[in-house]
Amino acid sequence: MIKKTVLVLGASSDIGVELIKILVKKKYLITAHYNSNHKILSRIKKKYKNLKLIKKNFENLNEKNIKTFCETNLKNNYGIFVNLIGYVDNVSYEKFNLNNLINSIKINSIIPMIILKEILNKMIYYKFGRILNCSSIGVKFGGGKKSFNYSYSKHASEFIPSSIKKLAKKNILINNIRIGLTDTKIHNSLKSKSNLKKRILLIPSKKIADKKEIANYLFFLISEENSYMTNETVTVAGGE
Protein backbone atom coordinates (compact mmCIF):
# COMPACT_ATOMS: atom_id res chain seq x y z
CA MET A 1 0.00 0.00 0.00
CA ILE A 2 2.88 2.39 0.67
CA LYS A 3 3.59 2.45 -3.07
CA LYS A 4 0.22 4.16 -3.53
CA THR A 5 0.42 6.61 -0.63
CA VAL A 6 1.38 10.17 -1.52
CA LEU A 7 2.16 13.39 0.33
CA VAL A 8 1.98 16.50 -1.87
CA LEU A 9 3.13 19.82 -0.41
CA GLY A 10 1.77 22.89 -2.20
CA ALA A 11 -0.99 20.92 -3.89
CA SER A 12 -3.23 23.93 -4.59
CA SER A 13 -0.95 25.28 -7.34
CA ASP A 14 -2.26 24.83 -10.89
CA ILE A 15 0.26 22.07 -11.59
CA GLY A 16 -0.41 20.55 -8.18
CA VAL A 17 -4.14 20.33 -8.90
CA GLU A 18 -3.46 18.58 -12.22
CA LEU A 19 -1.19 16.08 -10.45
CA ILE A 20 -3.88 15.43 -7.84
CA LYS A 21 -6.39 14.76 -10.62
CA ILE A 22 -4.10 12.09 -12.03
CA LEU A 23 -3.45 10.49 -8.65
CA VAL A 24 -7.08 10.27 -7.49
CA LYS A 25 -8.17 8.60 -10.71
CA LYS A 26 -5.38 6.05 -10.35
CA LYS A 27 -6.57 5.30 -6.80
CA TYR A 28 -3.56 6.63 -4.93
CA LEU A 29 -4.15 7.56 -1.28
CA ILE A 30 -3.26 11.24 -1.18
CA THR A 31 -2.60 13.79 1.54
CA ALA A 32 -2.60 17.20 -0.11
CA HIS A 33 -1.21 20.19 1.75
CA TYR A 34 -2.23 23.71 0.86
CA ASN A 35 -2.05 27.21 2.31
CA SER A 36 -4.78 28.94 0.27
CA ASN A 37 -6.90 28.54 -2.88
CA HIS A 38 -8.39 25.22 -1.86
CA LYS A 39 -11.68 25.47 -3.80
CA ILE A 40 -10.69 23.14 -6.66
CA LEU A 41 -9.11 20.63 -4.27
CA SER A 42 -12.28 20.67 -2.16
CA ARG A 43 -14.39 19.90 -5.23
CA ILE A 44 -12.11 16.98 -6.08
CA LYS A 45 -12.34 15.74 -2.47
CA LYS A 46 -16.14 15.60 -2.68
CA LYS A 47 -15.87 13.22 -5.61
CA TYR A 48 -12.95 11.09 -4.45
CA LYS A 49 -12.64 9.61 -0.97
CA ASN A 50 -8.93 8.87 -1.40
CA LEU A 51 -7.99 12.55 -0.98
CA LYS A 52 -7.25 14.21 2.37
CA LEU A 53 -6.63 17.95 2.64
CA ILE A 54 -4.41 19.73 5.15
CA LYS A 55 -4.24 23.52 5.46
CA LYS A 56 -1.05 24.99 6.91
CA ASN A 57 0.91 28.19 6.45
CA PHE A 58 4.56 27.14 6.65
CA GLU A 59 5.54 30.72 7.40
CA ASN A 60 4.13 30.18 10.90
CA LEU A 61 6.09 26.98 11.56
CA ASN A 62 9.29 26.87 13.58
CA GLU A 63 11.67 24.16 14.70
CA LYS A 64 9.61 23.36 17.80
CA ASN A 65 6.28 22.75 16.11
CA ILE A 66 7.24 21.17 12.76
CA LYS A 67 7.47 17.74 14.39
CA THR A 68 4.11 18.31 16.09
CA PHE A 69 2.61 19.21 12.71
CA CYS A 70 3.94 15.96 11.25
CA GLU A 71 2.74 13.82 14.15
CA THR A 72 -0.71 15.40 14.05
CA ASN A 73 -1.36 15.54 10.32
CA LEU A 74 0.96 13.06 8.60
CA LYS A 75 0.15 9.72 10.19
CA ASN A 76 0.26 7.62 7.01
CA ASN A 77 3.29 5.66 5.85
CA TYR A 78 4.12 7.69 2.76
CA GLY A 79 5.96 6.05 -0.11
CA ILE A 80 5.80 9.13 -2.33
CA PHE A 81 6.78 12.71 -1.45
CA VAL A 82 6.29 15.70 -3.76
CA ASN A 83 7.43 19.21 -2.86
CA LEU A 84 5.46 21.67 -4.98
CA ILE A 85 5.72 24.55 -2.51
CA GLY A 86 6.15 27.78 -4.45
CA TYR A 87 6.20 30.75 -2.10
CA VAL A 88 6.92 33.91 -4.14
CA ASP A 89 7.48 37.30 -2.51
CA ASN A 90 8.33 39.31 -5.67
CA VAL A 91 11.58 40.62 -4.19
CA SER A 92 14.47 41.56 -6.48
CA TYR A 93 18.18 41.05 -5.81
CA GLU A 94 18.54 44.79 -5.26
CA LYS A 95 15.89 44.80 -2.54
CA PHE A 96 16.35 41.49 -0.76
CA ASN A 97 17.40 41.39 2.88
CA LEU A 98 18.36 38.72 5.39
CA ASN A 99 14.85 38.22 6.76
CA ASN A 100 12.93 37.88 3.50
CA LEU A 101 15.55 35.62 1.93
CA ILE A 102 15.62 33.32 4.97
CA ASN A 103 11.82 33.24 4.95
CA SER A 104 11.75 32.08 1.32
CA ILE A 105 14.38 29.40 1.93
CA LYS A 106 12.54 28.26 5.05
CA ILE A 107 9.20 27.82 3.27
CA ASN A 108 10.36 26.47 -0.10
CA SER A 109 13.29 24.33 1.01
CA ILE A 110 14.01 23.81 4.70
CA ILE A 111 10.57 22.83 6.01
CA PRO A 112 9.91 20.40 3.12
CA MET A 113 13.31 18.79 3.81
CA ILE A 114 12.50 18.42 7.53
CA ILE A 115 9.10 16.89 6.70
CA LEU A 116 10.81 14.46 4.31
CA LYS A 117 13.25 13.52 7.07
CA GLU A 118 10.28 12.71 9.35
CA ILE A 119 8.76 10.25 6.85
CA LEU A 120 11.92 8.81 5.28
CA ASN A 121 12.35 5.99 7.81
CA LYS A 122 9.10 4.39 6.67
CA MET A 123 10.32 4.43 3.08
CA ILE A 124 13.51 2.72 4.22
CA TYR A 125 11.51 0.13 6.21
CA TYR A 126 9.23 -0.74 3.28
CA LYS A 127 12.06 -0.44 0.72
CA PHE A 128 10.14 1.91 -1.50
CA GLY A 129 10.26 5.66 -2.00
CA ARG A 130 9.79 8.25 -4.70
CA ILE A 131 10.89 11.79 -3.80
CA LEU A 132 10.43 14.76 -6.13
CA ASN A 133 11.34 18.40 -5.58
CA CYS A 134 9.75 20.78 -8.07
CA SER A 135 12.07 23.62 -8.96
CA SER A 136 12.09 26.38 -11.58
CA ILE A 137 13.90 27.12 -14.83
CA GLY A 138 14.64 30.49 -13.19
CA VAL A 139 17.38 28.79 -11.19
CA LYS A 140 19.33 28.24 -14.41
CA PHE A 141 19.18 31.93 -15.34
CA GLY A 142 19.62 33.46 -11.89
CA GLY A 143 15.95 34.33 -11.44
CA GLY A 144 13.85 37.14 -12.85
CA LYS A 145 13.67 40.80 -11.92
CA LYS A 146 11.35 40.11 -8.98
CA SER A 147 12.08 36.50 -8.15
CA PHE A 148 15.52 36.51 -6.56
CA ASN A 149 14.39 35.04 -3.23
CA TYR A 150 12.16 32.50 -4.94
CA SER A 151 14.84 31.30 -7.37
CA TYR A 152 17.53 31.20 -4.68
CA SER A 153 15.30 29.11 -2.41
CA LYS A 154 14.39 26.78 -5.27
CA HIS A 155 18.09 26.30 -5.94
CA ALA A 156 18.45 25.28 -2.29
CA SER A 157 15.55 22.82 -2.64
CA GLU A 158 17.49 20.99 -5.38
CA PHE A 159 20.20 19.93 -2.93
CA ILE A 160 20.18 16.14 -2.57
CA PRO A 161 21.93 14.87 0.59
CA SER A 162 24.47 12.10 -0.03
CA SER A 163 22.71 9.90 2.54
CA ILE A 164 19.52 9.98 0.44
CA LYS A 165 21.43 9.32 -2.79
CA LYS A 166 22.70 6.07 -1.29
CA LEU A 167 19.14 4.88 -0.65
CA ALA A 168 18.73 3.99 -4.33
CA LYS A 169 19.80 0.46 -3.35
CA LYS A 170 16.65 0.31 -1.21
CA ASN A 171 14.43 1.40 -4.13
CA ILE A 172 14.19 4.99 -2.86
CA LEU A 173 14.65 7.39 -5.77
CA ILE A 174 14.97 11.17 -5.51
CA ASN A 175 14.90 13.69 -8.33
CA ASN A 176 14.44 17.39 -9.00
CA ILE A 177 12.45 18.79 -11.89
CA ARG A 178 13.01 22.33 -13.17
CA ILE A 179 9.73 23.49 -14.65
CA GLY A 180 9.70 26.05 -17.46
CA LEU A 181 7.13 28.62 -18.52
CA THR A 182 3.74 26.98 -18.00
CA ASP A 183 0.15 28.05 -18.65
CA THR A 184 -0.67 28.84 -15.01
CA LYS A 185 -2.17 31.78 -13.18
CA ILE A 186 1.28 32.98 -12.04
CA HIS A 187 2.74 33.17 -15.53
CA ASN A 188 -0.46 34.56 -16.99
CA SER A 189 -0.18 37.45 -14.54
CA LEU A 190 2.56 39.05 -16.64
CA LYS A 191 1.64 42.70 -17.17
CA SER A 192 0.54 42.29 -20.78
CA LYS A 193 0.03 39.66 -23.45
CA SER A 194 2.87 41.24 -25.42
CA ASN A 195 5.25 40.58 -22.51
CA LEU A 196 4.12 36.98 -22.43
CA LYS A 197 4.67 36.64 -26.17
CA LYS A 198 8.18 38.08 -25.84
CA ARG A 199 8.91 35.58 -23.07
CA ILE A 200 7.66 32.68 -25.19
CA LEU A 201 9.92 33.73 -28.07
CA LEU A 202 12.92 33.08 -25.81
CA ILE A 203 11.95 29.40 -25.63
CA PRO A 204 13.45 27.23 -28.41
CA SER A 205 10.15 25.35 -28.82
CA LYS A 206 8.35 28.73 -29.14
CA LYS A 207 5.45 27.63 -26.97
CA ILE A 208 4.27 27.65 -23.38
CA ALA A 209 3.85 24.33 -21.56
CA ASP A 210 0.45 22.91 -20.72
CA LYS A 211 0.01 22.30 -16.98
CA LYS A 212 -1.47 18.85 -17.62
CA GLU A 213 1.62 17.92 -19.63
CA ILE A 214 3.88 19.02 -16.77
CA ALA A 215 1.77 17.02 -14.30
CA ASN A 216 2.30 13.92 -16.44
CA TYR A 217 6.08 14.35 -16.19
CA LEU A 218 5.75 14.66 -12.41
CA PHE A 219 3.61 11.54 -12.24
CA PHE A 220 6.10 9.48 -14.21
CA LEU A 221 8.97 10.43 -11.89
CA ILE A 222 7.02 9.43 -8.74
CA SER A 223 5.42 6.30 -10.12
CA GLU A 224 6.72 2.74 -10.27
CA GLU A 225 7.22 3.32 -14.00
CA ASN A 226 10.35 5.20 -12.96
CA SER A 227 12.48 2.43 -11.54
CA TYR A 228 15.96 3.69 -12.44
CA MET A 229 16.24 7.48 -12.68
CA THR A 230 17.51 8.99 -9.44
CA ASN A 231 19.77 11.75 -8.09
CA GLU A 232 19.01 13.86 -11.16
CA THR A 233 17.85 17.40 -11.89
CA VAL A 234 15.63 17.19 -14.96
CA THR A 235 14.61 20.26 -16.96
CA VAL A 236 11.23 20.39 -18.71
CA ALA A 237 11.28 23.81 -20.32
CA GLY A 238 10.94 23.55 -24.08
CA GLY A 239 14.70 23.57 -24.64
CA GLU A 240 15.73 26.49 -22.43
Buried (B, 14 or more C-beta within 10 A) or exposed (E): EBBBBBBBBBBBBBBBBBBBBBBBEEEBBBBBBBBEEBEBBEEBBEEBEBBBBBEBEBEEBEEEEBEEBBEEBBEBBBBBBBBBBBBBBEBEBEEBEEEBBEBBBBBBBBBBBBBBBBBBEBBEEBEBBBBBBBBBBBBBEEBBEBBBBBBBBBBBBBEBEEEBEEBBEBBBBBBBBBBBBBBBEEBEEBEEEEEBEEBBEEBEEEEBBEBBEBBBBBBEBBBEEBEEEBBEBBBBBBEB
